[in-house]
Amino acid sequence: MVEAGQICKKIAGRERGRYCIIVKPLEGSFAEISGAIKYGMCSRRRCNIKHLIITKYKIPLKGEKQEDVEKSISESGILKRLGFLKDKKRFKLLFNKAKNQKPVKTEATPKATKKPEVKSKLETITTKPEVKSKTEETPKTTAKPETKSKK
């Protein structure tokens, strides 16, 4: 039969494949289960014993509260045996995104870009050269034509 503190693995439901701990057996074929959510274990709920595979591991529980269960899990060293400590960083990122986000510092140094040069070249290409009217061109000087005189 099941006892409080036994480690189980769920085989049915939305949390199938996750580990849990039996907090207390209930009447009939049910048990109250819980786990450390930050490590990807089951959340606290009532579960049918038919949906659990009982493992060989058992830990002593300090109490029935969620805080006591999580403390018992971390102190027992079962997380290392089940392989949760390898993925600890991944679970922290998943469940504590807001805490892990750091403000990004921006540098005040201006960066040299080629965009202004390209833009000025484009402006010179696309703008049409100004056409001066004939009257505005150089003023005409009237030069007296040299006449050849016969001497």
TORDREN-271675 format. One line per field, with one value per atom (N, C-alpha, C, O): residue number from 0; atom name; x, y, z. Coordinates in nm, 2 decimals. Layout:
REM residues N
pos	c(NUM,...)
site	c(CA,...)
east	c(X,...)
north	c(Y,...)
up	c(Z,...)
This chain:
REM residues 151
pos	c(0,0,0,0,1,1,1,1,2,2,2,2,3,3,3,3,4,4,4,4,5,5,5,5,6,6,6,6,7,7,7,7,8,8,8,8,9,9,9,9,10,10,10,10,11,11,11,11,12,12,12,12,13,13,13,13,14,14,14,14,15,15,15,15,16,16,16,16,17,17,17,17,18,18,18,18,19,19,19,19,20,20,20,20,21,21,21,21,22,22,22,22,23,23,23,23,24,24,24,24,25,25,25,25,26,26,26,26,27,27,27,27,28,28,28,28,29,29,29,29,30,30,30,30,31,31,31,31,32,32,32,32,33,33,33,33,34,34,34,34,35,35,35,35,36,36,36,36,37,37,37,37,38,38,38,38,39,39,39,39,40,40,40,40,41,41,41,41,42,42,42,42,43,43,43,43,44,44,44,44,45,45,45,45,46,46,46,46,47,47,47,47,48,48,48,48,49,49,49,49,50,50,50,50,51,51,51,51,52,52,52,52,53,53,53,53,54,54,54,54,55,55,55,55,56,56,56,56,57,57,57,57,58,58,58,58,59,59,59,59,60,60,60,60,61,61,61,61,62,62,62,62,63,63,63,63,64,64,64,64,65,65,65,65,66,66,66,66,67,67,67,67,68,68,68,68,69,69,69,69,70,70,70,70,71,71,71,71,72,72,72,72,73,73,73,73,74,74,74,74,75,75,75,75,76,76,76,76,77,77,77,77,78,78,78,78,79,79,79,79,80,80,80,80,81,81,81,81,82,82,82,82,83,83,83,83,84,84,84,84,85,85,85,85,86,86,86,86,87,87,87,87,88,88,88,88,89,89,89,89,90,90,90,90,91,91,91,91,92,92,92,92,93,93,93,93,94,94,94,94,95,95,95,95,96,96,96,96,97,97,97,97,98,98,98,98,99,99,99,99,100,100,100,100,101,101,101,101,102,102,102,102,103,103,103,103,104,104,104,104,105,105,105,105,106,106,106,106,107,107,107,107,108,108,108,108,109,109,109,109,110,110,110,110,111,111,111,111,112,112,112,112,113,113,113,113,114,114,114,114,115,115,115,115,116,116,116,116,117,117,117,117,118,118,118,118,119,119,119,119,120,120,120,120,121,121,121,121,122,122,122,122,123,123,123,123,124,124,124,124,125,125,125,125,126,126,126,126,127,127,127,127,128,128,128,128,129,129,129,129,130,130,130,130,131,131,131,131,132,132,132,132,133,133,133,133,134,134,134,134,135,135,135,135,136,136,136,136,137,137,137,137,138,138,138,138,139,139,139,139,140,140,140,140,141,141,141,141,142,142,142,142,143,143,143,143,144,144,144,144,145,145,145,145,146,146,146,146,147,147,147,147,148,148,148,148,149,149,149,149,150,150,150,150)
site	c(N,CA,C,O,N,CA,C,O,N,CA,C,O,N,CA,C,O,N,CA,C,O,N,CA,C,O,N,CA,C,O,N,CA,C,O,N,CA,C,O,N,CA,C,O,N,CA,C,O,N,CA,C,O,N,CA,C,O,N,CA,C,O,N,CA,C,O,N,CA,C,O,N,CA,C,O,N,CA,C,O,N,CA,C,O,N,CA,C,O,N,CA,C,O,N,CA,C,O,N,CA,C,O,N,CA,C,O,N,CA,C,O,N,CA,C,O,N,CA,C,O,N,CA,C,O,N,CA,C,O,N,CA,C,O,N,CA,C,O,N,CA,C,O,N,CA,C,O,N,CA,C,O,N,CA,C,O,N,CA,C,O,N,CA,C,O,N,CA,C,O,N,CA,C,O,N,CA,C,O,N,CA,C,O,N,CA,C,O,N,CA,C,O,N,CA,C,O,N,CA,C,O,N,CA,C,O,N,CA,C,O,N,CA,C,O,N,CA,C,O,N,CA,C,O,N,CA,C,O,N,CA,C,O,N,CA,C,O,N,CA,C,O,N,CA,C,O,N,CA,C,O,N,CA,C,O,N,CA,C,O,N,CA,C,O,N,CA,C,O,N,CA,C,O,N,CA,C,O,N,CA,C,O,N,CA,C,O,N,CA,C,O,N,CA,C,O,N,CA,C,O,N,CA,C,O,N,CA,C,O,N,CA,C,O,N,CA,C,O,N,CA,C,O,N,CA,C,O,N,CA,C,O,N,CA,C,O,N,CA,C,O,N,CA,C,O,N,CA,C,O,N,CA,C,O,N,CA,C,O,N,CA,C,O,N,CA,C,O,N,CA,C,O,N,CA,C,O,N,CA,C,O,N,CA,C,O,N,CA,C,O,N,CA,C,O,N,CA,C,O,N,CA,C,O,N,CA,C,O,N,CA,C,O,N,CA,C,O,N,CA,C,O,N,CA,C,O,N,CA,C,O,N,CA,C,O,N,CA,C,O,N,CA,C,O,N,CA,C,O,N,CA,C,O,N,CA,C,O,N,CA,C,O,N,CA,C,O,N,CA,C,O,N,CA,C,O,N,CA,C,O,N,CA,C,O,N,CA,C,O,N,CA,C,O,N,CA,C,O,N,CA,C,O,N,CA,C,O,N,CA,C,O,N,CA,C,O,N,CA,C,O,N,CA,C,O,N,CA,C,O,N,CA,C,O,N,CA,C,O,N,CA,C,O,N,CA,C,O,N,CA,C,O,N,CA,C,O,N,CA,C,O,N,CA,C,O,N,CA,C,O,N,CA,C,O,N,CA,C,O,N,CA,C,O,N,CA,C,O,N,CA,C,O,N,CA,C,O,N,CA,C,O,N,CA,C,O,N,CA,C,O,N,CA,C,O,N,CA,C,O,N,CA,C,O,N,CA,C,O,N,CA,C,O,N,CA,C,O,N,CA,C,O,N,CA,C,O,N,CA,C,O,N,CA,C,O,N,CA,C,O,N,CA,C,O,N,CA,C,O,N,CA,C,O,N,CA,C,O)
east	c(0.08,0.00,0.09,0.21,0.03,0.10,0.12,0.03,0.23,0.26,0.30,0.34,0.29,0.33,0.48,0.56,0.53,0.67,0.72,0.84,0.64,0.69,0.69,0.61,0.80,0.82,0.74,0.76,0.66,0.59,0.61,0.65,0.57,0.57,0.43,0.37,0.38,0.25,0.25,0.34,0.15,0.14,0.02,0.00,-0.07,-0.19,-0.22,-0.17,-0.29,-0.33,-0.24,-0.15,-0.26,-0.18,-0.04,0.04,-0.02,0.12,0.19,0.28,0.15,0.21,0.36,0.40,0.44,0.58,0.65,0.77,0.58,0.64,0.64,0.56,0.73,0.74,0.66,0.64,0.62,0.54,0.57,0.64,0.53,0.54,0.40,0.32,0.38,0.25,0.25,0.34,0.17,0.16,0.08,0.13,-0.03,-0.11,-0.21,-0.27,-0.22,-0.32,-0.46,-0.48,-0.55,-0.69,-0.77,-0.72,-0.90,-0.99,-1.00,-1.00,-1.02,-1.03,-0.90,-0.80,-0.91,-0.79,-0.73,-0.68,-0.74,-0.69,-0.58,-0.57,-0.49,-0.39,-0.37,-0.40,-0.33,-0.29,-0.15,-0.06,-0.12,0.02,0.07,-0.01,0.20,0.26,0.40,0.45,0.46,0.60,0.65,0.58,0.78,0.84,0.82,0.88,0.73,0.69,0.81,0.82,0.90,1.01,1.11,1.19,1.10,1.18,1.10,1.16,0.98,0.90,0.83,0.80,0.81,0.73,0.59,0.55,0.50,0.36,0.31,0.38,0.20,0.14,0.06,0.03,0.02,-0.06,-0.20,-0.27,-0.24,-0.37,-0.41,-0.32,-0.53,-0.57,-0.56,-0.59,-0.51,-0.48,-0.52,-0.51,-0.57,-0.60,-0.47,-0.37,-0.46,-0.33,-0.31,-0.19,-0.41,-0.39,-0.31,-0.26,-0.31,-0.24,-0.09,-0.03,-0.05,0.09,0.17,0.12,0.30,0.39,0.48,0.55,0.48,0.55,0.69,0.72,0.79,0.93,0.98,0.91,1.11,1.17,1.21,1.25,1.21,1.25,1.14,1.03,1.19,1.10,1.17,1.29,1.11,1.17,1.09,0.96,1.15,1.06,1.01,1.08,0.88,0.81,0.80,0.78,0.82,0.82,0.68,0.65,0.59,0.46,0.38,0.43,0.25,0.17,0.16,0.10,0.21,0.20,0.29,0.39,0.26,0.34,0.49,0.58,0.50,0.64,0.72,0.84,0.65,0.72,0.76,0.87,0.68,0.70,0.82,0.91,0.82,0.94,1.07,1.17,1.06,1.18,1.23,1.35,1.14,1.18,1.24,1.34,1.19,1.24,1.39,1.47,1.41,1.54,1.64,1.76,1.61,1.70,1.73,1.84,1.64,1.66,1.76,1.82,1.79,1.88,1.82,1.89,1.69,1.62,1.63,1.62,1.64,1.65,1.77,1.76,1.88,2.00,1.98,2.02,1.92,1.89,1.80,1.82,1.70,1.60,1.65,1.59,1.76,1.82,1.76,1.78,1.70,1.65,1.75,1.73,1.86,1.96,2.04,2.09,2.04,2.10,2.02,2.08,1.89,1.81,1.76,1.67,1.83,1.79,1.79,1.69,1.89,1.90,1.78,1.73,1.75,1.64,1.50,1.42,1.48,1.36,1.35,1.24,1.46,1.46,1.43,1.35,1.48,1.44,1.30,1.24,1.24,1.10,1.01,0.91,1.03,0.94,0.98,0.89,1.09,1.13,1.19,1.29,1.12,1.17,1.18,1.27,1.08,1.07,1.19,1.24,1.23,1.33,1.47,1.56,1.49,1.62,1.65,1.76,1.55,1.57,1.65,1.61,1.76,1.84,1.82,1.81,1.83,1.82,1.94,2.05,1.91,2.02,2.08,2.01,2.21,2.28,2.31,2.36,2.28,2.32,2.43,2.45,2.52,2.64,2.60,2.52,2.66,2.63,2.73,2.71,2.82,2.91,2.84,2.77,2.86,2.79,2.86,2.99,2.79,2.84,2.85,2.77,2.97,2.99,2.91,2.93,2.82,2.75,2.77,2.81,2.74,2.76,2.63,2.63,2.53,2.40,2.39,2.34,2.45,2.44,2.52,2.48,2.63,2.71,2.63,2.62,2.57,2.49,2.37,2.34,2.31,2.20,2.24,2.16,2.35,2.39,2.43,2.40,2.49,2.51,2.39,2.38,2.29,2.16,2.09,2.03,2.11,2.05,2.11,2.04,2.24,2.31,2.27,2.27,2.25,2.22,2.07,2.04,1.98,1.84,1.81,1.71,1.88,1.84,1.90,2.01,1.82,1.85,1.94,1.92,2.04,2.12,2.04,1.95,2.07,2.00,2.04,2.16,1.95,1.97,1.96,1.86,2.07,2.07,2.01,2.03,1.93,1.88,1.99,2.09,1.96,2.07,2.10,2.21,2.00,2.02,2.11,2.18,2.10,2.17,2.32,2.40,2.34,2.48,2.57,2.54,2.69,2.79,2.74,2.68,2.76,2.71,2.79,2.91,2.72,2.78,2.85,2.80,2.98,3.05,3.05,3.08,3.03,3.03,3.17,3.22,3.23,3.37,3.36,3.28,3.44,3.44,3.52,3.63,3.47,3.55,3.66,3.65,3.77,3.89,3.87,3.84,3.90,3.89,4.03,4.12,4.04,4.17,4.17,4.09,4.26,4.27,4.38,4.48,4.36,4.45,4.55,4.51,4.66,4.76,4.86,4.96)
north	c(-0.12,0.00,0.12,0.11,0.24,0.36,0.42,0.41,0.49,0.56,0.70,0.74,0.79,0.93,0.93,0.87,1.01,1.03,0.95,0.96,0.86,0.78,0.87,0.95,0.85,0.92,0.83,0.71,0.90,0.84,0.91,1.02,0.84,0.90,0.89,0.78,1.00,1.00,0.94,0.97,0.86,0.79,0.83,0.79,0.92,0.96,1.10,1.15,1.17,1.31,1.41,1.37,1.53,1.64,1.64,1.70,1.59,1.59,1.45,1.42,1.38,1.24,1.26,1.35,1.17,1.18,1.26,1.26,1.33,1.41,1.33,1.24,1.36,1.30,1.37,1.49,1.30,1.36,1.28,1.18,1.34,1.28,1.26,1.35,1.14,1.12,1.19,1.16,1.29,1.36,1.28,1.27,1.24,1.15,1.06,1.11,0.94,0.85,0.89,0.91,0.89,0.92,0.79,0.68,0.80,0.69,0.63,0.71,0.50,0.44,0.43,0.40,0.46,0.45,0.58,0.60,0.68,0.81,0.85,0.79,0.94,1.00,1.14,1.19,1.22,1.36,1.37,1.32,1.43,1.43,1.58,1.67,1.60,1.73,1.71,1.60,1.83,1.83,1.97,2.06,1.98,2.11,2.16,2.11,2.26,2.31,2.37,2.36,2.43,2.50,2.40,2.44,2.28,2.17,2.09,1.99,2.13,2.06,1.94,1.85,1.94,1.83,1.86,1.97,1.77,1.79,1.90,1.92,1.95,2.05,1.97,1.85,2.04,1.97,1.94,2.03,1.82,1.78,1.64,1.57,1.60,1.46,1.38,1.42,1.26,1.18,1.03,0.98,0.96,0.82,0.74,0.77,0.64,0.56,0.48,0.45,0.45,0.38,0.46,0.41,0.59,0.68,0.71,0.79,0.63,0.65,0.52,0.41,0.54,0.43,0.46,0.57,0.38,0.40,0.36,0.24,0.45,0.41,0.36,0.35,0.32,0.26,0.37,0.33,0.50,0.60,0.65,0.65,0.68,0.73,0.84,0.81,0.95,1.05,1.08,1.07,1.13,1.17,1.31,1.40,1.32,1.45,1.52,1.45,1.65,1.73,1.78,1.81,1.78,1.83,1.81,1.77,1.85,1.84,1.96,1.96,2.07,2.20,2.19,2.12,2.27,2.28,2.32,2.27,2.42,2.47,2.36,2.34,2.28,2.17,2.06,2.00,2.03,1.93,1.97,1.89,2.10,2.14,2.15,2.12,2.18,2.18,2.04,2.01,1.94,1.80,1.75,1.67,1.79,1.74,1.79,1.72,1.92,1.98,1.92,1.91,1.90,1.85,1.70,1.65,1.62,1.48,1.44,1.33,1.52,1.49,1.41,1.36,1.39,1.31,1.38,1.31,1.51,1.58,1.54,1.53,1.51,1.47,1.33,1.30,1.24,1.11,1.10,1.02,1.19,1.19,1.27,1.26,1.34,1.41,1.55,1.61,1.61,1.75,1.85,1.96,1.83,1.94,1.97,2.07,1.88,1.91,2.01,2.10,2.01,2.11,2.22,2.30,2.25,2.35,2.49,2.57,2.52,2.65,2.67,2.78,2.56,2.57,2.60,2.68,2.53,2.55,2.69,2.75,2.74,2.87,2.97,3.07,2.96,3.05,3.04,3.14,2.92,2.91,2.97,3.04,2.95,2.99,3.13,3.18,3.18,3.30,3.40,3.47,3.41,3.50,3.65,3.72,3.69,3.83,3.86,3.97,3.76,3.79,3.79,3.86,3.71,3.69,3.80,3.81,3.87,3.98,4.09,4.14,4.13,4.24,4.36,4.33,4.48,4.59,4.60,4.58,4.62,4.63,4.77,4.87,4.78,4.91,4.95,4.86,5.07,5.11,5.21,5.29,5.20,5.29,5.42,5.43,5.53,5.66,5.70,5.81,5.62,5.65,5.64,5.54,5.74,5.73,5.63,5.62,5.57,5.47,5.53,5.60,5.50,5.55,5.47,5.34,5.53,5.45,5.52,5.63,5.44,5.49,5.54,5.59,5.53,5.58,5.72,5.76,5.82,5.96,5.98,6.06,5.91,5.93,5.88,5.95,5.77,5.71,5.80,5.82,5.85,5.94,6.07,6.11,6.12,6.25,6.22,6.30,6.10,6.07,6.05,6.09,5.99,5.97,6.11,6.13,6.19,6.33,6.40,6.46,6.39,6.45,6.39,6.46,6.26,6.20,6.23,6.25,6.23,6.25,6.39,6.42,6.48,6.62,6.67,6.63,6.74,6.79,6.91,7.00,6.92,7.04,7.16,7.15,7.27,7.39,7.44,7.45,7.48,7.53,7.68,7.74,7.75,7.89,7.94,7.88,8.04,8.10,8.17,8.20,8.20,8.26,8.40,8.45,8.47,8.60,8.61,8.70,8.50,8.50,8.45,8.47,8.40,8.35,8.47,8.57,8.46,8.56,8.68,8.67,8.80,8.92,8.93,8.92,8.97,8.98,9.11,9.22,9.11,9.23,9.26,9.17,9.37,9.41,9.45,9.55,9.37,9.40,9.45,9.40,9.56,9.62,9.53,9.49,9.50,9.41,9.49,9.61,9.42,9.49,9.50,9.40,9.61,9.63,9.64,9.71,9.58,9.59,9.71,9.73,9.79,9.91,9.89,9.82,9.95,9.94,10.06,10.18,10.04,10.15,10.12,10.21)
up	c(0.00,0.00,0.00,0.02,-0.02,-0.02,0.11,0.20,0.13,0.26,0.23,0.12,0.33,0.32,0.30,0.37,0.20,0.18,0.06,0.03,0.00,-0.11,-0.24,-0.26,-0.31,-0.44,-0.55,-0.56,-0.63,-0.74,-0.87,-0.87,-0.98,-1.11,-1.16,-1.16,-1.22,-1.27,-1.41,-1.49,-1.44,-1.57,-1.65,-1.77,-1.59,-1.66,-1.62,-1.52,-1.71,-1.68,-1.75,-1.82,-1.72,-1.78,-1.73,-1.79,-1.61,-1.55,-1.57,-1.49,-1.66,-1.68,-1.71,-1.79,-1.65,-1.67,-1.56,-1.55,-1.47,-1.37,-1.24,-1.21,-1.15,-1.02,-0.92,-0.93,-0.82,-0.71,-0.58,-0.58,-0.47,-0.34,-0.28,-0.28,-0.22,-0.15,-0.02,0.07,0.00,0.13,0.23,0.34,0.19,0.28,0.19,0.10,0.23,0.16,0.20,0.32,0.11,0.14,0.14,0.11,0.17,0.17,0.02,-0.07,0.02,-0.11,-0.19,-0.13,-0.32,-0.40,-0.44,-0.55,-0.35,-0.37,-0.27,-0.17,-0.32,-0.23,-0.26,-0.37,-0.16,-0.19,-0.22,-0.15,-0.34,-0.38,-0.39,-0.40,-0.39,-0.40,-0.46,-0.47,-0.49,-0.54,-0.55,-0.52,-0.57,-0.59,-0.73,-0.82,-0.74,-0.87,-0.95,-1.07,-0.88,-0.94,-1.01,-1.09,-0.97,-1.04,-1.14,-1.19,-1.17,-1.27,-1.21,-1.29,-1.09,-1.03,-1.03,-1.07,-0.98,-0.98,-0.88,-0.79,-0.91,-0.82,-0.71,-0.73,-0.61,-0.50,-0.55,-0.60,-0.54,-0.58,-0.53,-0.47,-0.55,-0.51,-0.64,-0.75,-0.63,-0.74,-0.72,-0.60,-0.82,-0.81,-0.81,-0.88,-0.72,-0.71,-0.83,-0.86,-0.91,-1.04,-1.14,-1.23,-1.12,-1.21,-1.17,-1.22,-1.07,-1.01,-1.02,-1.01,-1.05,-1.04,-0.91,-0.91,-0.81,-0.69,-0.71,-0.75,-0.68,-0.70,-0.56,-0.47,-0.56,-0.44,-0.34,-0.23,-0.38,-0.29,-0.20,-0.23,-0.07,0.03,0.11,0.15,0.14,0.22,0.34,0.33,0.45,0.57,0.54,0.51,0.57,0.56,0.69,0.80,0.69,0.82,0.85,0.96,0.75,0.77,0.64,0.54,0.65,0.53,0.44,0.33,0.49,0.42,0.30,0.30,0.20,0.08,0.11,0.05,0.19,0.23,0.29,0.26,0.38,0.45,0.35,0.37,0.26,0.16,0.07,0.05,0.03,-0.06,0.02,-0.04,0.15,0.23,0.25,0.24,0.27,0.29,0.16,0.16,0.04,-0.09,-0.10,-0.14,-0.08,-0.10,0.00,-0.04,0.12,0.22,0.21,0.25,0.15,0.14,0.03,0.04,-0.07,-0.17,-0.28,-0.37,-0.28,-0.39,-0.52,-0.62,-0.52,-0.65,-0.73,-0.86,-0.67,-0.74,-0.79,-0.90,-0.71,-0.76,-0.88,-0.97,-0.88,-0.99,-1.11,-1.22,-1.10,-1.21,-1.23,-1.34,-1.12,-1.14,-1.13,-1.18,-1.06,-1.04,-1.17,-1.18,-1.26,-1.39,-1.47,-1.53,-1.45,-1.53,-1.44,-1.48,-1.33,-1.24,-1.30,-1.28,-1.38,-1.45,-1.55,-1.56,-1.62,-1.72,-1.65,-1.69,-1.53,-1.46,-1.40,-1.39,-1.35,-1.30,-1.40,-1.38,-1.52,-1.63,-1.67,-1.70,-1.66,-1.70,-1.60,-1.64,-1.47,-1.37,-1.31,-1.24,-1.33,-1.26,-1.37,-1.34,-1.48,-1.59,-1.54,-1.57,-1.46,-1.42,-1.33,-1.33,-1.24,-1.15,-1.21,-1.17,-1.32,-1.38,-1.48,-1.53,-1.52,-1.62,-1.56,-1.46,-1.63,-1.59,-1.69,-1.81,-1.64,-1.73,-1.83,-1.78,-1.95,-2.05,-2.05,-2.06,-2.03,-2.04,-2.18,-2.25,-2.21,-2.35,-2.34,-2.25,-2.44,-2.44,-2.50,-2.59,-2.45,-2.50,-2.62,-2.67,-2.66,-2.76,-2.90,-2.92,-2.98,-3.11,-3.20,-3.20,-3.28,-3.37,-3.51,-3.55,-3.57,-3.71,-3.80,-3.81,-3.88,-3.98,-4.12,-4.13,-4.22,-4.35,-4.41,-4.53,-4.34,-4.39,-4.43,-4.53,-4.35,-4.39,-4.52,-4.60,-4.54,-4.66,-4.78,-4.88,-4.76,-4.87,-4.90,-5.02,-4.80,-4.82,-4.89,-4.98,-4.86,-4.92,-5.07,-5.16,-5.10,-5.23,-5.31,-5.43,-5.25,-5.32,-5.34,-5.45,-5.25,-5.27,-5.39,-5.46,-5.40,-5.51,-5.64,-5.75,-5.64,-5.77,-5.81,-5.92,-5.71,-5.74,-5.77,-5.84,-5.71,-5.73,-5.87,-5.91,-5.93,-6.07,-6.05,-5.97,-6.14,-6.13,-6.17,-6.26,-6.11,-6.14,-6.28,-6.31,-6.36,-6.49,-6.49,-6.45,-6.53,-6.53,-6.66,-6.76,-6.65,-6.77,-6.85,-6.79,-6.97,-7.06,-7.01,-7.03,-6.96,-6.91,-6.79,-6.76,-6.71,-6.58,-6.60,-6.51,-6.72,-6.74,-6.74,-6.68,-6.79,-6.78,-6.86,-6.97,-6.81,-6.89,-7.02,-7.02,-7.12,-7.25,-7.26,-7.23,-7.30,-7.32,-7.47,-7.55,-7.50,-7.64,-7.68,-7.64,-7.75,-7.80,-7.94,-8.02,-7.96,-8.09,-8.18,-8.15,-8.29,-8.38,-8.44,-8.48,-8.44,-8.50,-8.65,-8.71,-8.70,-8.84,-8.90,-8.85,-9.00,-9.07,-9.16,-9.25,-9.13,-9.21,-9.32,-9.29,-9.43,-9.54,-9.53,-9.54,-9.51,-9.50,-9.60,-9.61)
